[in-house]
Amino acid sequence: MAVPKKKTSKARRDKRRATHRIEAPRVNLCPQCGNPKQPHRMCPTCKTYNGREVEPLRIQAP
């Protein structure tokens, strides 16, 4: 079984864990209604995407 030869310092350990943070989801404003929406997705309020009216799916996609 592999065993480390040297103790990992706190600075080295923390540098490695620096990328493990949680990020908030990106949010843009809808150009039609001005409500917040996720980028590259249909606006849940006015049902538009890229300036066009989009009809949402009636059934849940797998």
PQR file of N, CA, C, O and H, with PARSE charges and radii, in Angstrom:
ATOM      1  N   MET A   1       0.829  -1.169   0.000 -0.4000 1.5000
ATOM      2  CA  MET A   1       0.000   0.000   0.000 -0.0000 2.0000
ATOM      3  C   MET A   1       0.883   1.245   0.000  0.5500 1.7000
ATOM      4  O   MET A   1       1.893   1.292   0.702 -0.5500 1.4000
ATOM      5  N   ALA A   2       0.503   2.258  -0.788 -0.4000 1.5000
ATOM      6  CA  ALA A   2       1.317   3.464  -0.889 -0.0000 2.0000
ATOM      7  C   ALA A   2       1.177   4.319   0.361  0.5500 1.7000
ATOM      8  O   ALA A   2       0.079   4.529   0.875 -0.5500 1.4000
ATOM      9  H   ALA A   2      -0.318   2.220  -1.359  0.4000 1.0000
ATOM     10  N   VAL A   3       2.316   4.807   0.837 -0.4000 1.5000
ATOM     11  CA  VAL A   3       2.354   5.653   2.020 -0.0000 2.0000
ATOM     12  C   VAL A   3       3.182   6.884   1.679  0.5500 1.7000
ATOM     13  O   VAL A   3       4.263   6.749   1.107 -0.5500 1.4000
ATOM     14  H   VAL A   3       3.208   4.636   0.420  0.4000 1.0000
ATOM     15  N   PRO A   4       2.696   8.107   2.021 -0.5600 1.5000
ATOM     16  CA  PRO A   4       3.483   9.295   1.712  0.2800 2.0000
ATOM     17  C   PRO A   4       4.782   9.341   2.510  0.5500 1.7000
ATOM     18  O   PRO A   4       4.809   8.988   3.689 -0.5500 1.4000
ATOM     19  N   LYS A   5       5.870   9.784   1.850 -0.4000 1.5000
ATOM     20  CA  LYS A   5       7.157   9.873   2.534 -0.0000 2.0000
ATOM     21  C   LYS A   5       7.260  11.108   3.406  0.5500 1.7000
ATOM     22  O   LYS A   5       7.935  11.088   4.436 -0.5500 1.4000
ATOM     23  H   LYS A   5       5.848  10.070   0.892  0.4000 1.0000
ATOM     24  N   LYS A   6       6.583  12.202   2.998 -0.4000 1.5000
ATOM     25  CA  LYS A   6       6.652  13.461   3.741 -0.0000 2.0000
ATOM     26  C   LYS A   6       5.253  13.942   4.086  0.5500 1.7000
ATOM     27  O   LYS A   6       4.286  13.639   3.386 -0.5500 1.4000
ATOM     28  H   LYS A   6       6.035  12.218   2.162  0.4000 1.0000
ATOM     29  N   LYS A   7       5.159  14.695   5.172 -0.4000 1.5000
ATOM     30  CA  LYS A   7       3.879  15.276   5.562 -0.0000 2.0000
ATOM     31  C   LYS A   7       3.518  16.394   4.577  0.5500 1.7000
ATOM     32  O   LYS A   7       4.369  17.211   4.224 -0.5500 1.4000
ATOM     33  H   LYS A   7       5.945  14.941   5.740  0.4000 1.0000
ATOM     34  N   THR A   8       2.279  16.425   4.143 -0.4000 1.5000
ATOM     35  CA  THR A   8       1.810  17.492   3.259 -0.0000 2.0000
ATOM     36  C   THR A   8       1.553  18.737   4.100  0.5500 1.7000
ATOM     37  O   THR A   8       0.804  18.699   5.077 -0.5500 1.4000
ATOM     38  H   THR A   8       1.588  15.762   4.429  0.4000 1.0000
ATOM     39  N   SER A   9       2.187  19.844   3.704 -0.4000 1.5000
ATOM     40  CA  SER A   9       2.031  21.078   4.480 -0.0000 2.0000
ATOM     41  C   SER A   9       0.625  21.634   4.322  0.5500 1.7000
ATOM     42  O   SER A   9      -0.087  21.306   3.373 -0.5500 1.4000
ATOM     43  H   SER A   9       2.795  19.875   2.911  0.4000 1.0000
ATOM     44  N   LYS A  10       0.233  22.489   5.280 -0.4000 1.5000
ATOM     45  CA  LYS A  10      -1.108  23.087   5.226 -0.0000 2.0000
ATOM     46  C   LYS A  10      -1.261  23.976   4.004  0.5500 1.7000
ATOM     47  O   LYS A  10      -2.334  24.020   3.402 -0.5500 1.4000
ATOM     48  H   LYS A  10       0.811  22.756   6.052  0.4000 1.0000
ATOM     49  N   ALA A  11      -0.205  24.682   3.629 -0.4000 1.5000
ATOM     50  CA  ALA A  11      -0.270  25.576   2.462 -0.0000 2.0000
ATOM     51  C   ALA A  11      -0.488  24.766   1.184  0.5500 1.7000
ATOM     52  O   ALA A  11      -1.306  25.137   0.342 -0.5500 1.4000
ATOM     53  H   ALA A  11       0.667  24.647   4.118  0.4000 1.0000
ATOM     54  N   ARG A  12       0.239  23.665   1.042 -0.4000 1.5000
ATOM     55  CA  ARG A  12       0.102  22.837  -0.159 -0.0000 2.0000
ATOM     56  C   ARG A  12      -1.289  22.194  -0.216  0.5500 1.7000
ATOM     57  O   ARG A  12      -1.914  22.133  -1.275 -0.5500 1.4000
ATOM     58  H   ARG A  12       0.904  23.364   1.726  0.4000 1.0000
ATOM     59  N   ARG A  13      -1.759  21.718   0.937 -0.4000 1.5000
ATOM     60  CA  ARG A  13      -3.092  21.118   1.018 -0.0000 2.0000
ATOM     61  C   ARG A  13      -4.171  22.140   0.666  0.5500 1.7000
ATOM     62  O   ARG A  13      -5.101  21.822  -0.074 -0.5500 1.4000
ATOM     63  H   ARG A  13      -1.251  21.767   1.797  0.4000 1.0000
ATOM     64  N   ASP A  14      -4.058  23.356   1.185 -0.4000 1.5000
ATOM     65  CA  ASP A  14      -5.061  24.381   0.932 -0.0000 2.0000
ATOM     66  C   ASP A  14      -5.027  24.881  -0.503  0.5500 1.7000
ATOM     67  O   ASP A  14      -6.070  25.227  -1.056 -0.5500 1.4000
ATOM     68  H   ASP A  14      -3.303  23.614   1.787  0.4000 1.0000
ATOM     69  N   LYS A  15      -3.840  24.926  -1.124 -0.4000 1.5000
ATOM     70  CA  LYS A  15      -3.746  25.302  -2.541 -0.0000 2.0000
ATOM     71  C   LYS A  15      -4.482  24.290  -3.409  0.5500 1.7000
ATOM     72  O   LYS A  15      -5.138  24.659  -4.384 -0.5500 1.4000
ATOM     73  H   LYS A  15      -2.992  24.645  -0.674  0.4000 1.0000
ATOM     74  N   ARG A  16      -4.374  23.035  -3.059 -0.4000 1.5000
ATOM     75  CA  ARG A  16      -5.051  21.989  -3.814 -0.0000 2.0000
ATOM     76  C   ARG A  16      -6.571  22.103  -3.659  0.5500 1.7000
ATOM     77  O   ARG A  16      -7.312  21.852  -4.609 -0.5500 1.4000
ATOM     78  H   ARG A  16      -3.841  22.735  -2.267  0.4000 1.0000
ATOM     79  N   ARG A  17      -7.028  22.476  -2.478 -0.4000 1.5000
ATOM     80  CA  ARG A  17      -8.466  22.565  -2.215 -0.0000 2.0000
ATOM     81  C   ARG A  17      -9.079  23.900  -2.644  0.5500 1.7000
ATOM     82  O   ARG A  17     -10.289  24.087  -2.516 -0.5500 1.4000
ATOM     83  H   ARG A  17      -6.425  22.680  -1.706  0.4000 1.0000
ATOM     84  N   ALA A  18      -8.277  24.815  -3.142 -0.4000 1.5000
ATOM     85  CA  ALA A  18      -8.774  26.150  -3.497 -0.0000 2.0000
ATOM     86  C   ALA A  18      -9.794  26.101  -4.630  0.5500 1.7000
ATOM     87  O   ALA A  18     -10.626  27.001  -4.743 -0.5500 1.4000
ATOM     88  H   ALA A  18      -7.294  24.664  -3.245  0.4000 1.0000
ATOM     89  N   THR A  19      -9.746  25.080  -5.460 -0.4000 1.5000
ATOM     90  CA  THR A  19     -10.680  24.979  -6.592 -0.0000 2.0000
ATOM     91  C   THR A  19     -11.953  24.227  -6.239  0.5500 1.7000
ATOM     92  O   THR A  19     -12.797  24.027  -7.113 -0.5500 1.4000
ATOM     93  H   THR A  19      -9.070  24.349  -5.368  0.4000 1.0000
ATOM     94  N   HIS A  20     -12.123  23.807  -5.002 -0.4000 1.5000
ATOM     95  CA  HIS A  20     -13.281  23.011  -4.606 -0.0000 2.0000
ATOM     96  C   HIS A  20     -14.456  23.850  -4.125  0.5500 1.7000
ATOM     97  O   HIS A  20     -15.405  23.321  -3.546 -0.5500 1.4000
ATOM     98  H   HIS A  20     -11.438  23.970  -4.292  0.4000 1.0000
ATOM     99  N   ARG A  21     -14.394  25.151  -4.363 -0.4000 1.5000
ATOM    100  CA  ARG A  21     -15.446  26.030  -3.852 -0.0000 2.0000
ATOM    101  C   ARG A  21     -16.740  25.869  -4.654  0.5500 1.7000
ATOM    102  O   ARG A  21     -16.721  25.370  -5.780 -0.5500 1.4000
ATOM    103  H   ARG A  21     -13.623  25.581  -4.834  0.4000 1.0000
ATOM    104  N   ILE A  22     -17.841  26.286  -4.078 -0.4000 1.5000
ATOM    105  CA  ILE A  22     -19.145  26.237  -4.729 -0.0000 2.0000
ATOM    106  C   ILE A  22     -19.389  27.577  -5.406  0.5500 1.7000
ATOM    107  O   ILE A  22     -19.181  28.629  -4.801 -0.5500 1.4000
ATOM    108  H   ILE A  22     -17.856  26.691  -3.163  0.4000 1.0000
ATOM    109  N   GLU A  23     -19.829  27.541  -6.656 -0.4000 1.5000
ATOM    110  CA  GLU A  23     -20.104  28.774  -7.388 -0.0000 2.0000
ATOM    111  C   GLU A  23     -21.600  28.965  -7.559  0.5500 1.7000
ATOM    112  O   GLU A  23     -22.350  27.999  -7.693 -0.5500 1.4000
ATOM    113  H   GLU A  23     -19.999  26.687  -7.147  0.4000 1.0000
ATOM    114  N   ALA A  24     -22.024  30.210  -7.552 -0.4000 1.5000
ATOM    115  CA  ALA A  24     -23.429  30.532  -7.791 -0.0000 2.0000
ATOM    116  C   ALA A  24     -23.724  30.357  -9.277  0.5500 1.7000
ATOM    117  O   ALA A  24     -22.847  30.604 -10.105 -0.5500 1.4000
ATOM    118  H   ALA A  24     -21.414  30.996  -7.443  0.4000 1.0000
ATOM    119  N   PRO A  25     -24.941  29.937  -9.636 -0.5600 1.5000
ATOM    120  CA  PRO A  25     -25.255  29.774 -11.056  0.2800 2.0000
ATOM    121  C   PRO A  25     -25.253  31.117 -11.771  0.5500 1.7000
ATOM    122  O   PRO A  25     -25.623  32.139 -11.193 -0.5500 1.4000
ATOM    123  N   ARG A  26     -24.835  31.108 -13.030 -0.4000 1.5000
ATOM    124  CA  ARG A  26     -24.804  32.319 -13.834 -0.0000 2.0000
ATOM    125  C   ARG A  26     -26.230  32.747 -14.157  0.5500 1.7000
ATOM    126  O   ARG A  26     -27.092  31.913 -14.434 -0.5500 1.4000
ATOM    127  H   ARG A  26     -24.534  30.278 -13.500  0.4000 1.0000
ATOM    128  N   VAL A  27     -26.469  34.052 -14.118 -0.4000 1.5000
ATOM    129  CA  VAL A  27     -27.809  34.570 -14.383 -0.0000 2.0000
ATOM    130  C   VAL A  27     -27.689  35.778 -15.310  0.5500 1.7000
ATOM    131  O   VAL A  27     -26.908  36.690 -15.043 -0.5500 1.4000
ATOM    132  H   VAL A  27     -25.769  34.729 -13.893  0.4000 1.0000
ATOM    133  N   ASN A  28     -28.460  35.786 -16.397 -0.4000 1.5000
ATOM    134  CA  ASN A  28     -28.553  36.918 -17.311 -0.0000 2.0000
ATOM    135  C   ASN A  28     -29.954  37.488 -17.235  0.5500 1.7000
ATOM    136  O   ASN A  28     -30.864  36.859 -16.693 -0.5500 1.4000
ATOM    137  H   ASN A  28     -29.095  35.044 -16.614  0.4000 1.0000
ATOM    138  N   LEU A  29     -30.122  38.684 -17.782 -0.4000 1.5000
ATOM    139  CA  LEU A  29     -31.451  39.282 -17.863 -0.0000 2.0000
ATOM    140  C   LEU A  29     -32.043  38.979 -19.231  0.5500 1.7000
ATOM    141  O   LEU A  29     -31.350  39.042 -20.247 -0.5500 1.4000
ATOM    142  H   LEU A  29     -29.384  39.195 -18.222  0.4000 1.0000
ATOM    143  N   CYS A  30     -33.316  38.652 -19.247 -0.4000 1.5000
ATOM    144  CA  CYS A  30     -34.025  38.383 -20.497 -0.0000 2.0000
ATOM    145  C   CYS A  30     -34.173  39.706 -21.260  0.5500 1.7000
ATOM    146  O   CYS A  30     -34.616  40.697 -20.679 -0.5500 1.4000
ATOM    147  H   CYS A  30     -33.879  38.601 -18.422  0.4000 1.0000
ATOM    148  N   PRO A  31     -33.810  39.741 -22.554 -0.5600 1.5000
ATOM    149  CA  PRO A  31     -33.944  40.995 -23.303  0.2800 2.0000
ATOM    150  C   PRO A  31     -35.405  41.378 -23.567  0.5500 1.7000
ATOM    151  O   PRO A  31     -35.689  42.544 -23.840 -0.5500 1.4000
ATOM    152  N   GLN A  32     -36.330  40.422 -23.491 -0.4000 1.5000
ATOM    153  CA  GLN A  32     -37.738  40.707 -23.765 -0.0000 2.0000
ATOM    154  C   GLN A  32     -38.438  41.283 -22.536  0.5500 1.7000
ATOM    155  O   GLN A  32     -39.042  42.353 -22.605 -0.5500 1.4000
ATOM    156  H   GLN A  32     -36.098  39.474 -23.269  0.4000 1.0000
ATOM    157  N   CYS A  33     -38.352  40.565 -21.406 -0.4000 1.5000
ATOM    158  CA  CYS A  33     -39.122  40.975 -20.220 -0.0000 2.0000
ATOM    159  C   CYS A  33     -38.249  41.526 -19.099  0.5500 1.7000
ATOM    160  O   CYS A  33     -38.771  42.156 -18.180 -0.5500 1.4000
ATOM    161  H   CYS A  33     -37.860  39.696 -21.351  0.4000 1.0000
ATOM    162  N   GLY A  34     -36.928  41.305 -19.146 -0.4000 1.5000
ATOM    163  CA  GLY A  34     -36.045  41.851 -18.127 -0.0000 2.0000
ATOM    164  C   GLY A  34     -35.919  41.010 -16.871  0.5500 1.7000
ATOM    165  O   GLY A  34     -35.213  41.400 -15.941 -0.5500 1.4000
ATOM    166  H   GLY A  34     -36.504  40.792 -19.893  0.4000 1.0000
ATOM    167  N   ASN A  35     -36.583  39.869 -16.822 -0.4000 1.5000
ATOM    168  CA  ASN A  35     -36.474  38.985 -15.661 -0.0000 2.0000
ATOM    169  C   ASN A  35     -35.199  38.148 -15.761  0.5500 1.7000
ATOM    170  O   ASN A  35     -34.705  37.913 -16.864 -0.5500 1.4000
ATOM    171  H   ASN A  35     -37.156  39.553 -17.578  0.4000 1.0000
ATOM    172  N   PRO A  36     -34.658  37.692 -14.622 -0.5600 1.5000
ATOM    173  CA  PRO A  36     -33.447  36.871 -14.667  0.2800 2.0000
ATOM    174  C   PRO A  36     -33.724  35.494 -15.270  0.5500 1.7000
ATOM    175  O   PRO A  36     -34.782  34.906 -15.048 -0.5500 1.4000
ATOM    176  N   LYS A  37     -32.744  34.987 -16.042 -0.4000 1.5000
ATOM    177  CA  LYS A  37     -32.826  33.656 -16.644 -0.0000 2.0000
ATOM    178  C   LYS A  37     -31.418  33.123 -16.804  0.5500 1.7000
ATOM    179  O   LYS A  37     -30.450  33.883 -16.805 -0.5500 1.4000
ATOM    180  H   LYS A  37     -31.884  35.465 -16.222  0.4000 1.0000
ATOM    181  N   GLN A  38     -31.307  31.791 -16.940 -0.4000 1.5000
ATOM    182  CA  GLN A  38     -29.999  31.190 -17.173 -0.0000 2.0000
ATOM    183  C   GLN A  38     -29.619  31.370 -18.635  0.5500 1.7000
ATOM    184  O   GLN A  38     -30.491  31.344 -19.503 -0.5500 1.4000
ATOM    185  H   GLN A  38     -32.093  31.173 -16.938  0.4000 1.0000
ATOM    186  N   PRO A  39     -28.316  31.554 -18.927 -0.5600 1.5000
ATOM    187  CA  PRO A  39     -27.914  31.736 -20.312  0.2800 2.0000
ATOM    188  C   PRO A  39     -28.154  30.469 -21.143  0.5500 1.7000
ATOM    189  O   PRO A  39     -28.073  29.353 -20.629 -0.5500 1.4000
ATOM    190  N   HIS A  40     -28.449  30.659 -22.425 -0.4000 1.5000
ATOM    191  CA  HIS A  40     -28.695  29.575 -23.392 -0.0000 2.0000
ATOM    192  C   HIS A  40     -29.894  28.722 -23.017  0.5500 1.7000
ATOM    193  O   HIS A  40     -29.935  27.531 -23.327 -0.5500 1.4000
ATOM    194  H   HIS A  40     -28.515  31.565 -22.842  0.4000 1.0000
ATOM    195  N   ARG A  41     -30.866  29.325 -22.354 -0.4000 1.5000
ATOM    196  CA  ARG A  41     -32.094  28.620 -22.006 -0.0000 2.0000
ATOM    197  C   ARG A  41     -33.291  29.530 -22.238  0.5500 1.7000
ATOM    198  O   ARG A  41     -33.162  30.754 -22.270 -0.5500 1.4000
ATOM    199  H   ARG A  41     -30.832  30.292 -22.103  0.4000 1.0000
ATOM    200  N   MET A  42     -34.445  28.919 -22.398 -0.4000 1.5000
ATOM    201  CA  MET A  42     -35.673  29.665 -22.603 -0.0000 2.0000
ATOM    202  C   MET A  42     -36.010  30.447 -21.333  0.5500 1.7000
ATOM    203  O   MET A  42     -35.786  29.968 -20.222 -0.5500 1.4000
ATOM    204  H   MET A  42     -34.549  27.925 -22.372  0.4000 1.0000
ATOM    205  N   CYS A  43     -36.545  31.644 -21.508 -0.4000 1.5000
ATOM    206  CA  CYS A  43     -36.971  32.450 -20.360 -0.0000 2.0000
ATOM    207  C   CYS A  43     -38.207  31.797 -19.752  0.5500 1.7000
ATOM    208  O   CYS A  43     -39.187  31.580 -20.464 -0.5500 1.4000
ATOM    209  H   CYS A  43     -36.726  32.033 -22.411  0.4000 1.0000
ATOM    210  N   PRO A  44     -38.191  31.475 -18.453 -0.5600 1.5000
ATOM    211  CA  PRO A  44     -39.354  30.815 -17.852  0.2800 2.0000
ATOM    212  C   PRO A  44     -40.569  31.731 -17.731  0.5500 1.7000
ATOM    213  O   PRO A  44     -41.688  31.246 -17.563 -0.5500 1.4000
ATOM    214  N   THR A  45     -40.368  33.044 -17.812 -0.4000 1.5000
ATOM    215  CA  THR A  45     -41.477  33.982 -17.642 -0.0000 2.0000
ATOM    216  C   THR A  45     -42.217  34.234 -18.951  0.5500 1.7000
ATOM    217  O   THR A  45     -43.430  34.041 -19.038 -0.5500 1.4000
ATOM    218  H   THR A  45     -39.459  33.438 -17.948  0.4000 1.0000
ATOM    219  N   CYS A  46     -41.462  34.672 -19.980 -0.4000 1.5000
ATOM    220  CA  CYS A  46     -42.131  35.056 -21.231 -0.0000 2.0000
ATOM    221  C   CYS A  46     -42.010  33.996 -22.324  0.5500 1.7000
ATOM    222  O   CYS A  46     -42.525  34.195 -23.425 -0.5500 1.4000
ATOM    223  H   CYS A  46     -40.477  34.828 -19.910  0.4000 1.0000
ATOM    224  N   LYS A  47     -41.343  32.875 -22.046 -0.4000 1.5000
ATOM    225  CA  LYS A  47     -41.228  31.738 -22.970 -0.0000 2.0000
ATOM    226  C   LYS A  47     -40.604  32.121 -24.312  0.5500 1.7000
ATOM    227  O   LYS A  47     -41.064  31.674 -25.363 -0.5500 1.4000
ATOM    228  H   LYS A  47     -40.925  32.713 -21.152  0.4000 1.0000
ATOM    229  N   THR A  48     -39.547  32.955 -24.276 -0.4000 1.5000
ATOM    230  CA  THR A  48     -38.843  33.317 -25.508 -0.0000 2.0000
ATOM    231  C   THR A  48     -37.409  32.843 -25.412  0.5500 1.7000
ATOM    232  O   THR A  48     -36.855  32.696 -24.323 -0.5500 1.4000
ATOM    233  H   THR A  48     -39.174  33.318 -23.422  0.4000 1.0000
ATOM    234  N   TYR A  49     -36.809  32.605 -26.590 -0.4000 1.5000
ATOM    235  CA  TYR A  49     -35.394  32.259 -26.675 -0.0000 2.0000
ATOM    236  C   TYR A  49     -34.855  32.867 -27.957  0.5500 1.7000
ATOM    237  O   TYR A  49     -35.385  32.615 -29.039 -0.5500 1.4000
ATOM    238  H   TYR A  49     -37.259  32.725 -27.475  0.4000 1.0000
ATOM    239  N   ASN A  50     -33.808  33.663 -27.841 -0.4000 1.5000
ATOM    240  CA  ASN A  50     -33.158  34.288 -28.989 -0.0000 2.0000
ATOM    241  C   ASN A  50     -34.147  35.149 -29.788  0.5500 1.7000
ATOM    242  O   ASN A  50     -34.090  35.202 -31.017 -0.5500 1.4000
ATOM    243  H   ASN A  50     -33.377  33.868 -26.962  0.4000 1.0000
ATOM    244  N   GLY A  51     -35.046  35.815 -29.072 -0.4000 1.5000
ATOM    245  CA  GLY A  51     -35.997  36.711 -29.713 -0.0000 2.0000
ATOM    246  C   GLY A  51     -37.198  36.040 -30.349  0.5500 1.7000
ATOM    247  O   GLY A  51     -37.999  36.706 -31.005 -0.5500 1.4000
ATOM    248  H   GLY A  51     -35.093  35.772 -28.074  0.4000 1.0000
ATOM    249  N   ARG A  52     -37.341  34.719 -30.165 -0.4000 1.5000
ATOM    250  CA  ARG A  52     -38.466  33.989 -30.757 -0.0000 2.0000
ATOM    251  C   ARG A  52     -39.323  33.376 -29.665  0.5500 1.7000
ATOM    252  O   ARG A  52     -38.836  33.041 -28.585 -0.5500 1.4000
ATOM    253  H   ARG A  52     -36.690  34.178 -29.632  0.4000 1.0000
ATOM    254  N   GLU A  53     -40.602  33.234 -29.960 -0.4000 1.5000
ATOM    255  CA  GLU A  53     -41.536  32.574 -29.040 -0.0000 2.0000
ATOM    256  C   GLU A  53     -41.285  31.066 -29.105  0.5500 1.7000
ATOM    257  O   GLU A  53     -41.218  30.497 -30.195 -0.5500 1.4000
ATOM    258  H   GLU A  53     -40.998  33.505 -30.838  0.4000 1.0000
ATOM    259  N   VAL A  54     -41.148  30.422 -27.957 -0.4000 1.5000
ATOM    260  CA  VAL A  54     -40.858  28.991 -27.899 -0.0000 2.0000
ATOM    261  C   VAL A  54     -41.960  28.304 -27.122  0.5500 1.7000
ATOM    262  O   VAL A  54     -42.354  28.756 -26.047 -0.5500 1.4000
ATOM    263  H   VAL A  54     -41.202  30.884 -27.071  0.4000 1.0000
ATOM    264  N   GLU A  55     -42.450  27.212 -27.671 -0.4000 1.5000
ATOM    265  CA  GLU A  55     -43.466  26.423 -26.971 -0.0000 2.0000
ATOM    266  C   GLU A  55     -42.762  25.374 -26.121  0.5500 1.7000
ATOM    267  O   GLU A  55     -42.034  24.546 -26.668 -0.5500 1.4000
ATOM    268  H   GLU A  55     -42.130  26.845 -28.544  0.4000 1.0000
ATOM    269  N   PRO A  56     -42.953  25.377 -24.793 -0.5600 1.5000
ATOM    270  CA  PRO A  56     -42.274  24.399 -23.942  0.2800 2.0000
ATOM    271  C   PRO A  56     -42.789  22.981 -24.181  0.5500 1.7000
ATOM    272  O   PRO A  56     -43.907  22.783 -24.658 -0.5500 1.4000
ATOM    273  N   LEU A  57     -41.952  22.002 -23.840 -0.4000 1.5000
ATOM    274  CA  LEU A  57     -42.330  20.600 -24.002 -0.0000 2.0000
ATOM    275  C   LEU A  57     -43.480  20.253 -23.058  0.5500 1.7000
ATOM    276  O   LEU A  57     -43.527  20.729 -21.924 -0.5500 1.4000
ATOM    277  H   LEU A  57     -41.044  22.163 -23.453  0.4000 1.0000
ATOM    278  N   ARG A  58     -44.401  19.424 -23.533 -0.4000 1.5000
ATOM    279  CA  ARG A  58     -45.529  19.021 -22.691 -0.0000 2.0000
ATOM    280  C   ARG A  58     -45.161  17.869 -21.769  0.5500 1.7000
ATOM    281  O   ARG A  58     -45.717  17.733 -20.679 -0.5500 1.4000
ATOM    282  H   ARG A  58     -44.363  19.038 -24.455  0.4000 1.0000
ATOM    283  N   ILE A  59     -44.211  17.033 -22.217 -0.4000 1.5000
ATOM    284  CA  ILE A  59     -43.782  15.900 -21.392 -0.0000 2.0000
ATOM    285  C   ILE A  59     -42.352  16.144 -20.918  0.5500 1.7000
ATOM    286  O   ILE A  59     -41.610  16.901 -21.544 -0.5500 1.4000
ATOM    287  H   ILE A  59     -43.759  17.144 -23.103  0.4000 1.0000
ATOM    288  N   GLN A  60     -41.971  15.519 -19.837 -0.4000 1.5000
ATOM    289  CA  GLN A  60     -40.643  15.668 -19.283 -0.0000 2.0000
ATOM    290  C   GLN A  60     -39.663  14.857 -20.119  0.5500 1.7000
ATOM    291  O   GLN A  60     -39.892  13.669 -20.347 -0.5500 1.4000
ATOM    292  H   GLN A  60     -42.574  14.904 -19.328  0.4000 1.0000
ATOM    293  N   ALA A  61     -38.583  15.465 -20.580 -0.4000 1.5000
ATOM    294  CA  ALA A  61     -37.577  14.771 -21.376 -0.0000 2.0000
ATOM    295  C   ALA A  61     -36.758  13.857 -20.470  0.5500 1.7000
ATOM    296  O   ALA A  61     -36.506  14.209 -19.318 -0.5500 1.4000
ATOM    297  H   ALA A  61     -38.396  16.430 -20.395  0.4000 1.0000
ATOM    298  N   PRO A  62     -36.331  12.674 -20.970 -0.5600 1.5000
ATOM    299  CA  PRO A  62     -35.554  11.759 -20.126  0.2800 2.0000
ATOM    300  C   PRO A  62     -34.169  12.251 -19.859  0.5500 1.7000
ATOM    301  O   PRO A  62     -33.402  11.586 -19.163 -0.5500 1.4000
TER
END
